[in-house]
Amino acid sequence: FSVEMRLHDMLYVSYLIPTERLLARIPNNFRLAEVQQGKVFLSLVIFRGRTSGAATIPTPGIPFDQVNIRTYVIDPATGKPAVYFVHCGISGSLITFLYRILSGMPVEHTPFAIRTRKDMNGRYGAYEASGAWHGRFSIKAGQAAEKVAALEPFPSREEALSYLIDPLAGFYSDSAIVRRLEVFHSPLEPR
């Protein structure tokens, strides 16, 4: 089964934290993808999306906003870094229901809003997200550079992007079954 989506206005906020703080959040048969001895990234990702097709059937687009908390694991099948979704929330009731039914992903209906302000060149002057997800949350960010040049502790920009935003596989669990998903997208240009 496949679903095509268009994503935009993405915000990644990533923290390098001690591995032991995440061990209880991932299934026992996974190993965290450490980037330093005993440290792994935990990322908060927020974006706007719109479905544009299911399998090979064109369907009406359903808009949604998503917030997820993810960490990074080693894919047991390939040995490469992959995403493990710790929590996932979606703003629209219909898409939340469809996500659960079609994928088995334990997504939660999460009322929240994304507000952006861009200048004439598409540069983000402001990015704000706020709502309720296990309590109230509010995030405010702005674009600091035209292009991401380097991200510590990665030796290169390409390695950082490959690890944080370009893994081709993802995993999630409903406590009983671990499921795998594959993602295909054009290279992203974070700013």
N, C-alpha and C positions, 0 to 999 in steps of 0.2 A: 504494500500500500504506500502511496506517496502523495504528498500535498505540496503544492507550489505556493510560496508566499513571497511577498515583496516587503522588505524591512527597510526602515529609515529612522532617522533621528536616534541613533544608537548611542548609549552612554555606557562605558565600561569603567568601573571603579574597582581596582585590584589591590589586594593587601597580601604581603608576604608574611605568613604566620607559621608558628611551629607545627610540624606535622602531627604531633600527638593531639592537638586540639581538634583535628578533623577525623581521627581514626574511628570514632564511634558513629560518624555520619555516613560512612561508606560501607558497602558489603565486604565481608571478610575475604572474599576471593579477589579483591582489587588491591593494587598497590598504588599509593599516591605518587604522582609524578613530581618528585622533588626537584627544585632548581638550584638549591644549595643544600648542603648536609643538614637534614632535619627540618627543612623549610619548604613549604608549598604555597602556591597562590590560592586565594579565595577571592572570587570576583562577584560583584553585583552588576548585573547587566539589565538595562532598561531600554526598550525600543517601541516604536510604533510599527504595526504590521497590517497587512491586508492579504487574505487568502485570494488566490487567483485560479485555483484548479485542484481537483482531487483525482488521483490516478491520472488517466488521460482524458478525463471529462472536464470541459470548461464549466466552471460553476460561478455563480454570482460572488463577487468579492465581499468578504466579511471583514470589516475593520476591527482591530483590537490593539490594545497596548499590553505589553508583557513586562514583568519584572521577574528576574530569577537570580538565585544565588547558586553559584557553581564552583566546583573545584576541579582539579585536574588529576587524572589517573592514568595508569598505563593500560592500554587496551590489551586484554589477554590474547586476542586473536592476532594482533599485528606487532605488539611491542612498542607502539608509538603512543605519544600523549593523546588523550581523549578527554572530553568533558564529562563530569559527573554532576547531574543536577541535584542539588541538595533540597531546594524549594523552588516552586514555580507558581506565579500568580498571573492571571489574565483578567483584564478589565471587563470584557463583555461576557454576559451570562451565557449566550448562545454558543460562542466559540469555546468557552470553558467547558460546557457540557459536551460539545462535539469532540474536543481534544481528549477528554476523559474516555468517552465511548470508543472512539476510533483508535486511540493510541495506548490506552491504559495508563497514561501518565497521570500521576496524582496532582493535577493542577488545582489551584484554588481560585474561586472567584474573588478578585481583589479590586475593589473600587479605588481607582486612582486616576490622576490626570497628568499629562505631560504638556508643558508649555515651553515653546522655544521662541527665540528672537534671533533672526539672522540679518546681516547687513546685505548690501547689494551684491557682494561677492560670495555670498553663501556662508560667511564666517559667523559662527555662533557667538552672539553677544551675551546670550543667557540661555541656560537649559535648566528647567525646573521640573521636578516631579514630586507629587505629594499625594497621600492617600492613607488608607488603612490596610495594614497587612501584619497581623500579629501585633497590633498597636499602630499608632500614628507614625508616619514617616514623612520626611521632607528633605529633598536634596536640591542644592543649587550649585551649578557649575558654569564655567565659561571656557571658551576655547583659548588656550594659551599659546599655540603655535600653528603655523600653516600646515606643518607635517611633523609627525613623530620622528625624531632623529634617532634616539637611543632610549632604551629602558633597562635600568639596572635590575637585576644582576645579570641580564643576558649579554653575551658577548657581541651580538649584532641585532640590528633592528629586525631583520628577517627572522631570526630565531625567536625573538619576543613575539612577533605577530603570529608565527606558526604555532607557538605554544598557547598564547592567550586568546586569539580570535579565529584561528584557522583550523582547529582540529576537525577532521572529517568524520569522526565518530563521537557519539554521545551516549550516555547511559543514564537510566533512572530506575527507581524501584518503588513499588507500592508496599514494601516491607515483606512481601512474599516472593515476588518474581522480579528479577532484574531484566530489563529490556534494553535493546540496543537500537539506536537510530543513526542514520547516516545523513550528512549534510553536504550539499554541493552548492557553492556560490563563487561568484567572481571574486578576485582578490579585493580586499577592502583597503581603503586608504585612510587610516585614522589620523585625526588632527587634534 
